[in-house]
Amino acid sequence: MAEAGGIVHLHDSETAHYRIANILPRPTRGVKGTRSLPLAVLTREFMELLIPGLILVALMVYASTKIKRNAARAYKSETVETPDFSIMKPEGFICPVDHNEELVFAAYSKEYGRDEADGVRQASAEIRVFEDANFDEICERVKVDSVRVLSEDIGILNGVKSCIIETERVSSGVTVDAINKVMTGNGKIYDLTATVIHEHKEDYSRKIEELLGSFILK
């Protein structure tokens, strides 16, 4: 290497060495205060994050599936037994846990009506119990509360006095077909009311018939 006028002149061999040692960037060793992690450590930390996430997803899927199964089971047909009576809930109906306290039984269709009836269940069934009541007065009340009486049949059914009244009435501004099965037993009057939105009458006729026939006092 020779120096002339403040300019450094390099021979070929010296030039190569100088470039390598001084001109080309040296390998970096990372930012001060940090260190490169081995692949195994990175993999372990990644798995520690991944596994809890997968477990959470699995739990969410399981919970969702269980909820759907329970919901489907709630709409299946079943026989409801009480100390005083038994009745079969038709398939497609659900018995709410928080129904009106005045009712001893309630079941409602899954589907609602259409248009102006979208807030009314297509079909429903409710049982009320009256103590120290008069059988004839309860039957008369059913007819008074209706718009039109279609039929009335009084007799003895399964050893108890009963009356089946078919009417038309208005519920929440919607015309419905109703059938009341009034029976006396155990010193009480039992009134089963089954209603169907008029335009869905044919869709539920068989289920309502089964419901009425299954209502038996003990």
Protein Blocks (a to p, Z undefined) as FASTA:
>chain_A
ZZeehiacddfklmmmmmmmmmpccddebjehiacddfklmmmmmmmmmmmmmmmmmmmm
mmmmmmmmmmmmmmpccddddfkbccdddehiacdfklcfkbcbdcddfbdcehjlmmbc
fbdcdddddehiafklmmmmmmmmpmbdfbdcdddeehiacddddddddeehiacddddd
dddeehiacdddddddfklmmmmmmmmmmmmmmpccZZ
